[in-house]
């Protein structure tokens, strides 16, 4: 199950990251985004790509001692913080609930498996 969560994380973050970097206007409500907002979205995209890359490393080093707890802790913090941020300052105003639920569930799963691994 944990590998499935890591694969979901990688697909979500790399997909969202690449979209935010190259095509941020495809998201509903962001069709006319420009200036500082556009730069912020692209910066978020690069951060999402970095987090997706961490998931790839966790999958490749899955059986190496100590890798999984560190990756799960980091991903748990990341997804929990993104879920909390969605409450007050959603990245995409027209999509507040979906990212909140998705990041919240992935964060929760990471924390559960982190405590099992610890």
C-alpha positions as CSV (number, residue, x, y, z in Angstrom):
1,X,0.0,0.0,0.0
2,X,2.8,2.4,0.8
3,X,4.3,2.0,-2.7
4,X,0.9,2.9,-4.2
5,X,0.8,6.1,-2.0
6,X,4.3,7.0,-3.2
7,X,3.4,6.4,-6.8
8,X,0.3,8.6,-6.4
9,X,2.4,11.3,-4.8
10,X,5.0,11.2,-7.6
11,X,2.3,11.4,-10.3
12,X,0.4,14.1,-8.5
13,X,3.5,16.3,-7.8
14,X,5.2,15.8,-11.1
15,X,2.0,16.3,-13.1
16,X,1.0,19.4,-11.1
17,X,4.5,20.7,-11.1
18,X,5.0,20.4,-14.8
19,X,1.6,22.0,-15.4
20,X,2.3,24.9,-13.1
21,X,5.7,25.5,-14.8
22,X,4.6,25.2,-18.4
23,X,0.8,25.7,-18.6
24,X,-0.5,27.4,-15.4
25,X,-3.4,29.0,-17.3
26,X,-5.1,25.6,-17.9
27,X,-6.3,25.6,-14.3
28,X,-9.9,27.0,-13.8
29,X,-9.7,30.6,-12.6
30,X,-6.1,31.1,-13.7
31,X,-6.7,31.8,-17.4
32,X,-5.7,35.4,-17.2
33,X,-2.9,35.1,-14.6
34,X,0.1,37.4,-15.2
35,X,3.0,39.1,-13.4
36,X,3.9,38.1,-9.8
37,X,1.1,35.6,-9.6
38,X,2.4,33.8,-12.7
39,X,5.9,33.8,-11.2
40,X,4.6,32.4,-7.9
41,X,2.7,29.6,-9.7
42,X,5.9,28.6,-11.6
43,X,7.9,28.7,-8.4
44,X,5.3,26.4,-6.8
45,X,5.6,24.2,-9.9
46,X,9.3,23.8,-9.4
47,X,8.8,23.0,-5.7
48,X,6.3,20.3,-6.6
49,X,8.7,18.8,-9.1
50,X,11.3,18.7,-6.3
51,X,8.9,16.9,-4.0
52,X,7.9,14.5,-6.8
53,X,11.6,13.7,-7.2
54,X,11.9,12.9,-3.5
55,X,9.1,10.4,-4.0
56,X,11.0,8.8,-6.9
57,X,14.1,8.4,-4.7
58,X,12.0,6.9,-2.0
59,X,10.7,4.3,-4.5
60,X,14.2,3.6,-5.9
61,X,15.7,3.2,-2.4
62,X,12.7,1.6,-0.9
63,X,14.6,-1.3,0.7
64,X,17.6,0.7,1.8
65,X,17.7,1.1,5.6
66,X,16.5,4.5,6.9
67,X,15.3,5.9,3.5
68,X,11.6,5.3,4.0
69,X,11.1,7.0,7.4
70,X,12.9,10.1,6.2
71,X,10.9,10.3,3.0
72,X,7.6,9.7,4.7
73,X,8.3,12.3,7.4
74,X,9.2,14.9,4.7
75,X,6.2,14.1,2.5
76,X,3.9,14.0,5.6
77,X,5.1,17.6,6.5
78,X,4.8,18.8,2.9
79,X,1.3,17.4,2.2
80,X,0.0,18.5,5.7
81,X,1.2,22.0,5.1
82,X,-0.3,22.2,1.7
83,X,-3.6,21.0,3.0
84,X,-3.5,23.6,5.8
85,X,-2.5,26.4,3.3
86,X,-5.6,25.5,1.2
87,X,-7.9,26.6,4.0
88,X,-6.8,30.2,4.0
89,X,-4.9,30.8,0.8
90,X,-5.8,28.3,-2.0
91,X,-3.3,28.3,-4.8
92,X,-6.2,28.0,-7.3
93,X,-9.2,29.9,-5.8
94,X,-11.8,27.9,-7.8
95,X,-10.3,24.6,-6.5
96,X,-10.1,24.9,-2.8
97,X,-11.6,21.6,-1.6
98,X,-10.1,19.1,-4.0
99,X,-6.4,19.9,-3.2
100,X,-7.3,20.1,0.5
101,X,-8.8,16.6,0.5
102,X,-6.1,15.1,-1.7
103,X,-3.1,16.6,0.1
104,X,-4.8,15.9,3.5
105,X,-5.3,12.2,2.7
106,X,-1.8,11.7,1.3
107,X,-0.3,13.6,4.3
108,X,-2.3,11.4,6.7
109,X,-1.2,8.2,5.0
110,X,2.4,9.3,5.1
111,X,2.1,10.0,8.8
112,X,0.4,6.6,9.5
113,X,3.1,4.7,7.6
114,X,5.8,6.9,9.1
115,X,4.8,5.9,12.6
116,X,4.6,2.2,11.6
117,X,8.1,2.4,10.2
118,X,9.6,4.2,13.1
